[in-house]
Amino acid sequence: MRKRLLKELRTVMGKRIKILVAFAFTGLMVIHFCRAFSFSGGMGPKKILPVRITLFTAKYEPSRQVVSLHWVTATEKNNERFEIERSLDSTHFLVIGTARSIGYSRSPQHYYFDDPKPVGGEMFYRLREIDSSGKQFQTPVISAYKPITSLELTGIRSVNKNTELHFAIISPKPTYANVLVSDISGHVMKTFVVKMKEGANMESIYVGDLKAGVYFLQVNDTTNEGTVMGKFIHKIKSGKS
């Protein structure tokens, strides 16, 4: 009886050992397979970028009234330049400067750039890397904050074939403002009221019905906190391509 029990026990233990060995072997195969390939985002092979950036910072310096940008590359290959872009809403970016790249390097390289005209509130920055073949790569977005001390008007630009005027109003507090568009003679062509939050307020106005010429955009805080004004040139684009 005892011999039969020992025999059955040896049989069961043998099967368990075989199963454990099989699992261990399968696990090693999976590990080696994963190490043999490198994936980016779970889809396709990992891209080799012309520049590897290890540091990218932005800081507002009150003493100089600028936002200082600093980035470091670990390696560079075939890179031509960096374009520095800024946004007030982290979505719509405009180029505010460029920096020439070392091009080829296997050692850390430091780059510096000052935004000389930062506006109040949170500003968002990113770099666009452009190599010698024209290919472009964007860095993640970072931000810097400048205290808002007064009403500001910035980013005036025409879009959609000069039929719309886009601009941003920086407000130190939630309030209302009267916005006026006047011609060079002082005649008010358009007026409307906007509700503003603290910080950046992205606004737009239709100007497709205006004649070509020089115009002024004026923003008046309804609580008498201030008035700001900007100038823009309205051009009428021809319908011909």
Secondary structure, 3 states (H helix, E strand, C coil): CHHHHHHHHHHHHHHHHHHHHHHHHHHHHHHHHHHHCCECCCCCECCCCCEEEEEEEEEEECCCCEEEEEEEEEEECCEEEEEEEEECCCCCEEEEEEEECCCCECCCEEEEEEECCCCCEEEEEEEEEEECCCCEEECCCEEEEECCCCCEEEEEEEECCCCEEEEEEEECCCEEEEEEEEECCCCEEEEEEEEECCEEEEEEEECCCCCCEEEEEEEEECCCCCEEEEEEEECCCCCCC
